[in-house]
């Protein structure tokens, strides 16, 4: 709500009612810089210097206008910064979600790798057991073959010893026979001196 201020103009020697308005003290809104620039006051005999008041009002209006512009700029900055904060919070939420997903994937991969490693170890142990059983069987077969060959060797040695013994006996028998045959041949004709 604005009030009209009546202003006396000394140049005209009469009272003129000015239509310019000032804010009312009971008003809730703040005067604008335009209100300050256009404010008119009534003159009084011992009043203030009109040019100084007008200069002050212009200066105050300029400062007030600059403060309003700065306030508007700061309000726009605040809106922009609040929007940035919302974006960063959304980004933070997305990053947290991605981090949690990556952590879960990592844990799942770790569990899967451990399970796979355990499976590979079990398979390897199974293969080792099969190979050990095969190797043990082959070792037993080889040992049996070696034992069989040793037995055959012993048999062969005994057979060779028996043959050698028989040949020695035969050789001795042949020598003895030879000796007897010589003795018998020499008796009838008498012995030939050697």
Backbone torsions as a table, in degrees:
resi	resn	phi	psi	omega
1	UNK	NA	136.0	-178.2
2	UNK	-119.1	150.7	177.7
3	UNK	-113.6	151.6	177.0
4	UNK	-89.6	139.1	178.5
5	UNK	-109.6	127.3	177.0
6	UNK	-86.2	137.0	-175.7
7	UNK	-127.3	137.2	178.3
8	UNK	-98.0	129.3	178.6
9	UNK	-101.6	114.6	-177.0
10	UNK	-68.8	-25.4	-178.4
11	UNK	-69.7	-32.5	-176.9
12	UNK	-90.6	-9.6	-177.8
13	UNK	57.7	35.3	175.9
14	UNK	-155.4	171.9	-179.5
15	UNK	-95.2	133.2	178.9
16	UNK	-121.5	133.8	177.5
17	UNK	-89.9	119.6	-178.9
18	UNK	-89.2	140.5	-180.0
19	UNK	-88.0	-3.8	177.3
20	UNK	-70.1	147.6	-173.7
21	UNK	-122.5	153.8	172.7
22	UNK	-114.3	155.7	178.0
23	UNK	-68.5	145.6	177.1
24	UNK	-79.3	143.6	-179.8
25	UNK	-62.8	-26.2	-179.2
26	UNK	-89.1	4.3	179.6
27	UNK	-78.4	148.1	-177.2
28	UNK	-92.7	-17.0	-179.6
29	UNK	-90.9	158.7	-177.0
30	UNK	-92.2	142.3	178.7
31	UNK	-66.2	148.5	179.1
32	UNK	-87.0	164.8	175.8
33	UNK	-58.9	-33.8	177.6
34	UNK	-63.7	-40.7	177.4
35	UNK	-60.0	-41.2	-178.9
36	UNK	-67.8	-40.9	-179.3
37	UNK	-66.6	-35.3	-174.8
38	UNK	-95.2	4.0	-178.4
39	UNK	-65.9	136.9	177.6
40	UNK	-126.9	139.7	-179.2
41	UNK	-120.3	154.1	176.6
42	UNK	-76.4	150.5	-179.6
43	UNK	-86.5	151.4	175.6
44	UNK	-134.9	161.8	-176.8
45	UNK	-62.1	-47.7	179.9
46	UNK	-107.9	46.0	180.0
47	UNK	-86.1	-175.1	-179.9
48	UNK	-79.0	160.7	176.6
49	UNK	-67.6	123.3	-174.9
50	UNK	-60.8	-41.9	-178.7
51	UNK	-67.4	-37.7	177.7
52	UNK	-66.3	-42.9	179.0
53	UNK	-62.2	-45.4	180.0
54	UNK	-62.9	-42.2	178.4
55	UNK	-62.5	-43.2	179.1
56	UNK	-63.7	-44.2	179.6
57	UNK	-61.8	-40.6	178.0
58	UNK	-63.9	-43.4	178.7
59	UNK	-64.1	-43.0	178.5
60	UNK	-64.0	-40.9	179.3
61	UNK	-63.3	-42.4	178.3
62	UNK	-62.1	-46.7	178.7
63	UNK	-62.3	-41.4	179.4
64	UNK	-64.5	-42.3	178.9
65	UNK	-63.9	-41.3	177.9
66	UNK	-64.1	-41.2	177.9
67	UNK	-63.5	-39.8	177.8
68	UNK	-65.2	-42.2	177.8
69	UNK	-62.1	-44.6	178.8
70	UNK	-62.5	-40.8	178.0
71	UNK	-62.3	-43.4	178.3
72	UNK	-64.7	-42.4	177.9
73	UNK	-60.9	-44.0	179.1
74	UNK	-65.5	-36.9	177.3
75	UNK	-64.0	-42.4	178.0
76	UNK	-65.0	-41.3	176.6
77	UNK	-60.8	-41.4	179.4
78	UNK	-62.8	-44.2	178.5
79	UNK	-61.0	-44.9	179.9
80	UNK	-63.1	-43.6	-179.7
81	UNK	-66.9	-37.9	176.5
82	UNK	-63.5	-39.3	176.7
83	UNK	-64.0	-40.7	177.8
84	UNK	-63.5	-41.0	179.4
85	UNK	-63.2	-41.9	177.0
86	UNK	-60.2	-43.8	179.1
87	UNK	-61.6	-45.3	-179.1
88	UNK	-65.0	-36.8	177.9
89	UNK	-66.5	-40.9	176.3
90	UNK	-62.8	-43.3	178.5
91	UNK	-63.2	-41.0	178.3
92	UNK	-61.5	-42.8	177.4
93	UNK	-61.9	-43.1	179.1
94	UNK	-64.1	-42.4	179.5
95	UNK	-64.6	-41.2	177.3
96	UNK	-61.2	-43.1	178.1
97	UNK	-61.8	-44.2	179.8
98	UNK	-64.8	-40.2	179.3
99	UNK	-64.1	-43.3	178.8
100	UNK	-64.3	-40.4	177.8
101	UNK	-63.2	-44.4	179.5
102	UNK	-62.9	-39.2	179.7
103	UNK	-65.1	-42.4	179.2
104	UNK	-64.8	-43.7	178.1
105	UNK	-60.1	-42.5	179.6
106	UNK	-61.6	-45.5	179.2
107	UNK	-64.0	-42.4	178.3
108	UNK	-61.4	-42.9	178.8
109	UNK	-63.0	-39.8	179.9
110	UNK	-64.4	-45.6	179.0
111	UNK	-62.1	-45.2	179.6
112	UNK	-62.2	-41.1	179.3
113	UNK	-64.4	-40.5	178.7
114	UNK	-65.3	-42.4	178.2
115	UNK	-63.9	-42.7	179.3
116	UNK	-63.7	-42.0	179.1
117	UNK	-63.2	-42.6	178.8
118	UNK	-62.9	-40.5	178.5
119	UNK	-63.9	-44.2	179.8
120	UNK	-62.6	-41.7	179.0
121	UNK	-63.7	-43.3	178.9
122	UNK	-61.5	-43.9	178.4
123	UNK	-62.2	-43.1	179.6
124	UNK	-63.2	-42.1	178.7
125	UNK	-63.4	-39.6	176.8
126	UNK	-62.1	-44.1	178.1
127	UNK	-63.3	-40.4	179.8
128	UNK	-62.7	-43.1	179.2
129	UNK	-62.2	-42.8	178.7
130	UNK	-63.0	-46.6	179.9
131	UNK	-63.1	-40.1	178.1
132	UNK	-63.2	-42.5	179.4
133	UNK	-64.1	-44.4	177.8
134	UNK	-61.2	-46.9	-178.9
135	UNK	-61.9	-41.9	178.8
136	UNK	-62.5	-42.5	177.8
137	UNK	-62.1	-44.3	178.8
138	UNK	-64.6	-39.1	179.1
139	UNK	-63.2	-42.4	178.2
140	UNK	-64.9	-40.4	177.7
141	UNK	-61.7	-44.7	179.5
142	UNK	-63.3	-42.6	-179.8
143	UNK	-62.9	-40.9	177.5
144	UNK	-63.8	-41.6	178.7
145	UNK	-62.3	-43.0	178.6
146	UNK	-63.2	-44.7	178.7
147	UNK	-61.2	-40.4	178.1
148	UNK	-63.6	-43.5	178.9
149	UNK	-64.7	-38.5	177.8
150	UNK	-63.3	-41.7	179.3
151	UNK	-63.9	-43.2	178.6
152	UNK	-64.4	-39.7	178.2
153	UNK	-61.2	-44.8	179.6
154	UNK	-61.7	-43.2	177.5
155	UNK	-61.2	-43.5	179.6
156	UNK	-63.3	-42.2	178.5
157	UNK	-61.0	-44.1	179.6
158	UNK	-64.2	-40.1	179.3
159	UNK	-65.2	-42.4	179.5
160	UNK	-65.3	-43.5	178.6
161	UNK	-61.0	-39.4	179.7
162	UNK	-66.3	-42.1	178.9
163	UNK	-64.4	-45.1	179.6
164	UNK	-60.1	-44.0	178.4
165	UNK	-60.5	-43.2	-179.5
166	UNK	-65.8	-40.6	179.0
167	UNK	-65.9	-38.2	177.6
168	UNK	-64.1	-43.1	178.3
169	UNK	-62.8	-42.0	179.5
170	UNK	-65.5	-42.6	179.4
171	UNK	-61.7	-44.8	178.1
172	UNK	-63.3	-41.7	179.2
173	UNK	-62.9	-43.1	179.8
174	UNK	-64.2	-41.3	-179.6
175	UNK	-64.7	-44.5	179.1
176	UNK	-62.4	-40.2	178.0
177	UNK	-63.1	-42.4	178.6
178	UNK	-60.8	-43.9	179.6
179	UNK	-63.3	-43.4	-178.9
180	UNK	-67.8	-40.9	179.8
181	UNK	-64.8	-34.7	178.3
182	UNK	-69.7	-41.2	-179.8
183	UNK	-66.0	-42.1	-178.7
184	UNK	-67.6	-40.5	-179.5
185	UNK	-68.2	-34.7	-177.8
186	UNK	-77.8	-26.0	-176.9
187	UNK	-70.7	-45.7	-176.4
188	UNK	-68.4	-34.8	-177.7
189	UNK	-95.6	-2.2	-175.8
190	UNK	76.3	162.0	-170.5
191	UNK	-76.5	135.3	177.0
192	UNK	-90.9	123.6	-179.4
193	UNK	-65.8	144.1	-177.7
194	UNK	-96.0	NA	NA
